[in-house]
Amino acid sequence: MKNIIALIISSFLVSCAAVPGDSSFIPENRHQEIIHITKIAPDWFKKPLTSESAIYATATAVSEDYQMSVKKATLYAKAELADKIKGNIKTVDRTMSVEKYVEGKLITSSEIESKAQNVVDIEIKGYEVSEVLTIPEGNLYRTFILITKPLD
């Protein structure tokens, strides 16, 4: 009988523990954080909207300050929106060959470096914040945001 009572109590305590997706859950490592974010992310974030009359952009950000998490998420969404409207990729390739003699032997080495950078220079006006969801993560705030830019 004591074992059954102990089992019921331990089951109750385990069921009350915060798990990924709960607002009181605090991730202890990057893996837990990823699972948590994918569980709490709203559907409009997971599957971005498409339309012929508007462009949509989503983003998420985390901060100790509620307003800062909203501002950061908005900035990231605006950057994504700008990229969708007028994004350009700039690439830079660098090749270096080195030849040197070490103890009478020719030693050669080659190094190739390639960088790609997204360059966007556009003014973003006329967008609307369509959805905002802020969820506490311990002493942090995670904000998901969806912005919409009607096509004129």
N, C-alpha and C positions, 0 to 999 in steps of 0.2 A: 504494500500500500504506500509506504514511504517513497519507493522508487517511482511510482506513478505520479505522486504529488510533485516530486522533484522534476520529473520529466515535463509535466504541465507547466510548472513555474519557469523552467529553463526555456521551453518553447515560447512562452509568452515574452520573456526577456529578449530572446533572439528576434522575435517578430517586431519588437519595438525599436530595435537598432536601426539607425539611419542607413539607407542603402543608396547607391547611385540613382539619381532621379528624385530623391527627396530633397526638399529645400534646406533641411538641416544637415545634409551630408557634406562632409569636408574631405575632399580627396587627399590621400596620403602620398600618392605618387602619380606620375604622368599617366600610367595605364588607367588608374581609377578615374582620373580627371577626364580622359577621353570617353570612357564608358558613361560617366555622369553627363557630359555635355551632349552626347548623342541621345541619351534618354530624355533630357529635359528640353532639347531643341524643338521648337514648334514645327508643325508640318510645313508652314509657308517658308521656313528656313531650310528644311531638309530637301524640299522639292520646289525650287524657285518657280514663280509664276512666269508665264509667257503670254504675250499678246501682240497684236499688230498695231495697237493704238498706244502702247506705252512700253517703257523699258523699266525693268525691276532690278533692284540690287539689294542683297542682304549682307549682313555682317554681324559679328559678335565681338564683344570686348569685356574685359574684366577690370575692376578697380576697387580700391578700398572705399572710394567715394561714389555714391550713387550717381550724382550728376556727371562725374567724370566718366563713368562707365557708359552713360548715354551719349556723351559727346564723342568719346572714342569710337563707339559703334557707328555713330552717324558719320564721322570722318572716314572710317573704313568703307562704309557703304557708298559714300560719295565718290571715293577713289575707284571703287568697282564700277559705279555708274559711268564715271568719266572714261574708264578703260573701255567699256562697252560702246560708248559713243564715238570715241576717237583715240584709240590706243595704238601706239607705234612701238615696234620692237627694234631696239638698237643693239647690234652685236659688235663685239670687239674680239678679234683673235690675235694671239701673240705666240710666236714660235721662237724658241731660243735653242741654239746648238752650242755646245761647249766642247772644245778639244784641248786636251792638255797631256803632257808627257809626265808619267810617274815612273821613276826608276827605269827610264829608257823605253817604256811602252806607251803607245798612244791610247789614251782613254777618251772616249767620246760619250756624250750624253745629249739627249734632246728633251725639251720640255715644251709642251703645248698648253696654253691657257686660253680658254674661251669663256667670255662673259656675255650674257644676254640681259638687257635692261629694258623694262617697260617704261616708255617715256610718254607722259600725257600732259599736255598743256591746254587746258580747256576750262572755261568758266561754267560752273554748274549753277543754274538758276531754274526756278520753276518746278522743283521737285517737291513731293509731299511725303511726309512720314506716314506710311499706311498702317504699320503695326509696330508695336514696341512691347517687349516682354522682358522684365528684369526679375531675376531670381537670386536670392541670397545664397552664397556659398560660404558658410562660416562667417568670417568678418569681411568677406568680399561681396561685390555685386556683379553678376554676369547679366549683360544686356544683349538681347537679340533685337535686331531692327530690320525693317523692310521699308525701302523708299521707292517711290514711283515717280517717273518722269514721263508725263504725257508727250506723245509725239505730235508736234504741230506742223 
